[in-house]
Amino acid sequence: MKLFGNVLLRVLATFVASALGVIGAGTVAGSMSGVEIPIWFSAVMGGVMAVAKVVELLALAFLEDGKLTMNEINAAFQQTVALKNVEESKDEKTK
């Protein structure tokens, strides 16, 4: 159950992070095209697309052998966000 909660919170974080990034793009695209796109709609679409990608990767990992390991879960989320790896590699180069 703890693993399920962890995955659920990470999916929520993926939604929020992606939704916030798309708000600006939706606003700019709307102003340039003349088509008014509500900010909330841009946010929802960005979040849904990111969550769908993670869920697809988790489903593919589950289909492979019928179980999800922590490594498979981490790999699915790393496909969408790799901030910690970037920071770690910068720290290693400065040492």
Buried (B, 14 or more C-beta within 10 A) or exposed (E): EEEEEEBEEBBEEBBBBBBEBBBEEBBEEBEEEEEEBEEEBBBBBBBEEBBEBBBEBBEEBEEEEEEBEEEBBEEBBEEBBEEEEEEEEEEEEEE
